[in-house]
Structures are given as C-alpha cells and as structure tokens.
Amino acid sequence: MLLDPGMNLTLRPMRYPDFYERYRAAIRNTWTVEEVDLNGDLPDLTAMSDAERHLINRLVAFFATGDSIVANNLVLNLYKHINAPEARLYLSRQLFEEAVHVQFYLTLLDTYLPDPEERAKAFAAVEHIPSIRDKAEFCFRWIDSLGDLDRLSTRQDRRDFLLNLICFAACIEGLFFYGAFAYVYWFRSRGLLDGLATGTNWVFRDESMHMEFAFSVVDTVRAEEPGLFDAEMGRRVTGMLEEAVAAELAFARDLCGDGIGQMTAERMRLYLEYVADRRLARLGLPPRYGSANPFAFMELQDVQELANFFERRVSAYQIAVEGDVTLDDTF
C-alpha cells in the first residue's frame, strides 16, 4: 500500500499513474521569477494610504517564510513516507516549485522594502509579529507532530501522517495561502500591484496543484485502508480547520484594522469560513460554517484554465521554446 514502510524504487509496473500525470502537468506549468516585473508596482505603493501600506507590509512579511515552512515539512515528513516512486517524482517537483516561490518572495521583499532594517524585520516576522508568529507556531506544531517517526508501522502512525498531510494541504496551503491571495486579488480588482498579481497567479496555480495532489494521496490511502479515516479523524480534521480559521482571522484583524474600504476582517472571516467548508467537502466531511464567499473577485480565480485579461501570459501554457522561429520552418 501507499504508506507501507520502505522505499519502492520501481516505476514499472506503475501502481499510481495518476501521480505520474500530476508530475507531468506540473512540468508543463514551469515559470520563473524573472518573468515577473515588480518594479511597475512601486508607484502604486507610493500612492497608497498608511493603512494599505501596513496591510502590504504584513502580507509580504508572511510570504517571507510561508513557503519555506511548507518545504521543510515536505522534506522532513512527506517524502520519506509516501512509498511510490511516481508520487516522489511529484514531491520532488513540488519542492522545486516551493523554491521558486521562496525566490519570488525574496525578490518581492527586496523590491517593496528597500530599507534594509524594514526588510530584516519582515524576514524575522515569525519572531516579533504576534499574528504571524501564531500561524507559524501552528505549522511547527504539526511538523513536530510526527517527531522522530521513521516508519509508519502502526495504524496510529498512518493516522498521524494523514493528519499532518491534511493540515498542510487544507489549512496551510489551502487556507493560510488562500487568505493571503485574496488580499492580492483585492488590490488587483482595483487596478493596483499588477506585478504582484502576475506572480501570485502562478503561485496560486502551483499551490492549487499541491493541495489537490495531497488530497489525492488521502483518497488513495482511504481506498486502501478504509477504516483509517473514521469519525474521530473527521472530528480532528474539523477542529484543525477551526483553529486555522481562528489564526488566519487574527492575522486579518492585524492587516485590516477597522477596515480598508471593502476589505474588512468581517468579510475575510466569511471568506475563510467559506474556504474551510470547501476543504471539508473535498474530504467528504460536513460543512462547519455555511458562509458564502463575499469576494466576487475570487470566484474568477477559481477557474484555473481561464486566461483573464489581468495576466501577461496564459498560466496553463508550458515553458516557452528557446531560440528563433521563422515562418519558413517546418513543424
């Protein structure tokens, strides 16, 4: 089975071709940080109000370490326990994508925060900004939850592994990052920060694929060991999402204060509850909140294959071919 201890190295016969196809799809989605022009955002930042600049500064401070945390969990807890070489191909690709995201956010902070002291504070946000520290501690607690577990030898080991995987898919990539993306797309809906929105489009697509891969691993494990995901597991997952919503809502209150136009902590609460219910539904669990999405601009973003006019290139294209092409070439 997928979580059997060991390290299967044989790709043929392929046991999980869906994982291999996800790897191939990820390769076609290659992008580079150099394609994103952030310098055009600087006039927008200069013209912003103090409240808007506070929101942006807090947001980029979260971005500074968010993907590094995800990458650490992938290396420490996921790769060694998913025993299928085709799945590990995808995880290797995911690790590369997390590195691209880290580079993107490094470039973002270097561009948005030219003052070295401000930049240093942003990179140290997990130490001195309570709303970011609380989210990081939530992540670290789940990274540490598997401790020194080297083999998934027992049923409880596999349950603990699934909880870690679901936490990073549903709560961190699927809620913390989705909340952060909503702020970016709110600015974009107002015609602001086009460079940030362009890079975020591609990060958003990567994160959506990471989340769906993790959920497909959960689906596979549940099919192979049906009794593993029981009512108690469902209660723990729901409680985990409740805690994640509370942490992200505290972050929203830090960012929004008394509200910035239509971006308020109350509307973000509704959005987070809406997203949490979607994650529960994907896992076959009943909704917890019943809230509707208050952000119409995020509905468009959920249509992954739609190339909208905000993008500089279609995000579903594979990496471009290098070199010169003439109309006389034979294809």
C-alpha positions, 0 to 999 in steps of 0.5 A: 500500500501507499504508506507501507514502510520502505522505499519502492524504487520501481516505476514499472509496473506503475501502481499510481499513474495518476501521480505520474500525470500530476508530475507531468502537468506540473512540468508543463506549468514551469515559470520563473521569477524573472518573468515577473516585473515588480518594479511597475508596482512601486508607484502604486505603493507610493500612492497608497494610504498608511493603512494599505501600506501596513496591510502590504507590509504584513502580507509580504512579511508572511510570504517571507517564510510561508513557503519555506515552512511548507518545504521543510515539512515536505522534506522532513515528513512527506517524502520519506513516507509516501512509498511510490516512486511516481508520487516522489517524482511529484514531491520532488517537483513540488519542492522545486516549485516551493523554491521558486516561490521562496525566490519570488518572495525574496525578490518581492521583499527586496523590491517593496522594502528597500530599507534594509532594517524594514526588510530584516524585520519582515524576514524575522516576522515569525519572531516579533509579529504576534499574528504571524508568529501564531500561524507559524507556531501552528505549522511547527506544531504539526511538523513536530507532530510526527517527531522522530517517526521513521516508519509508519508501522502502526495504524496510529502512525498512518493516522498521524501522517494523514493528519499532518498531510491534511493540515498542510494541504487544507489549512496551510496551503489551502487556507493560510495561502488562500487568505493571503491571495485574496488580499492580492486579488483585492488590490488587483480588482482595483487596478493596483500591484499588477506585478504582484498579481502576475506572480501570485497567479502562478503561485496560486496555480502551483499551490492549487496543484499541491493541495489537490495532489495531497488530497489525492494521496488521502483518497488513495490511502482511504481506498486502501485502508478504509477504516483509517479515516473514521469519525474521530479523524473527521472530528480532528480534521474539523477542529484543525480547520477551526483553529486555522480559521481562528489564526488566519482571522487574527492575522486579518484583524492585524492587516485590516484594522477597522477596515480598508474600504471593502476589505474588512476582517468581517468579510475575510472571516466569511471568506475563510469560513467559506474556504474551510467548508470547501476543504471539508467537502473535498474530504467528504466531511460536513460543512462547519460554517455555511458562509458564502464567499463575499469576494466576487473577485475570487470566484474568477480565480477559481477557474484555473484554465481561464486566461483573464485579461489581468495576466501577461501570459496564459498560466496553463501554457508550458515553458516557452521554446528557446531560440528563433522561429521563422515562418519558413520552418517546418513543424 
